[in-house]
Amino acid sequence: MGFAKQFAKHLAPIPASTQALMAARGTSPSAPVLIRVYKREAELQVWKLGRNGRYVFLKTFPICRWSGQLGPKRRVGDRQAPEGFYAITPRLMNPNSAYYLSFDTGFPNAYDRAQNYTGSALMVHGTCSSMGCYAMTDKGIGEIFAIVREAFAGGQQAFQFQAFPFRMTAENMARHRNDPNIDFWRQLKEGSDRFEATGAEPAAGLAGGRYAFAPYRDRAKEAEARARVSDQAERIATLIADGSASVRTTYADGGTNTAFAALARIASPALGVVSRPEALAFAGREVVIIPARKLKPPPTEIAKATIPARPVQVAFTLAGPTAQAAFVPLPAAAAPAAAQSRIDLAHAPASAEPILLGLTRAAEGDDAPIPLVVASQH
């Protein structure tokens, strides 16, 4: 009897390999779960509460298809997959989904309603088709569904679903600082930082129409969270001051994980239904708004690199019975001439003596010797 006939799809057990991974990470099937999604990377992460009281990373599932652009869901029909913090309860689980299995993201939440955003039935489901959803393939959602089901069976009342535009690193925030969604993403980053600093679910709420996160009751955890938020803000400011490029990442209509890219572009039957495969050729293109700026090296480094002004003597040995060391002085390279000086030099009277213009170096990384560049007046 085949596996599918032994179990209804929504009752299929967690794979033995995943259960072994849970044990190795100090958690169990019945422990609470938390899910994080990253659009740009097209990844869904499953975290489980460990025996030490902190959420521990369990595994990553590649996302087969998400639609729209980076940024929040705003209105019905915009094809946007939601971003934000959502609470998923057992009633949002759908064992009878037309897309194999699914759970509703809970959009719109309190934040979305405060912005007058509209939309509904935005799911995490099977196959590889999206109209504002996160499509995981049937195999992927089957395992995710089982993990969540067992956490609910263990007593969890709701799990947190965190959806982000990209990994919320300081580098990504600096690069996307001029994106129209940056203020919203800064709100999401605070929640992300609080979770990563403490391993504890951030208590997401609403204040003044913005995401707000309640302090942790544990003072030590709250101190960790605040330190992380502050350190990241400083890191972002430093990256910008140091000349980080500013970009916008664009899509024709969403993206896919690299694990599925080749199959999704040809709408392979192995993935089920694939939505708009032709759009994937234009996924994740970066438009540079401000090019990266290279800073000038500190004055001390320039001083170290300056060619000495004094003559340099080179020793060599003459051949023959009366061999002895001889020293030949080499002319020192002068500092670069001013623009007007170079113009005057070009019109100077002809001279039979060669004029030392300076040193030239082969392309960076080339081990070729550095030849002297000498020009003669004609």
Buried (B, 14 or more C-beta within 10 A) or exposed (E): EEEEEEEEBBEBBBEEEBBEBBEEBBBBBBBBBBBBBBBBBBBBBBBBBBEEEEBBBBBBBBBBBBBBBBBBBBEEEBBBBBBBBBBBBBEBBBBEBEBBBBBBBBBBBEBBEBBEBBBEEBBBBBBBBBBBBBBBBBBBBBBBBBBBBBBBEBEBEBBBBBBBBBBBBBEBBBBBBEBEBEEBBBBBBBBBBBBBBBBBBBBBEEEEEBBBBEEBEEEEBBEBBBEBBEEBBEBBEEBBEEEBBBBBBEBBBBBBBEBBBEBBBEBBEEBBEBBBBEBBEEBBEEEEBBEEEEEEEEEEEEEEEEEEEEEEEEEEEEEEEEEEEEEEEEEEBEEEEEEEEEEEEEEEEEEEEEEBBEEEEEEEEEEEEEEEEEEEEE
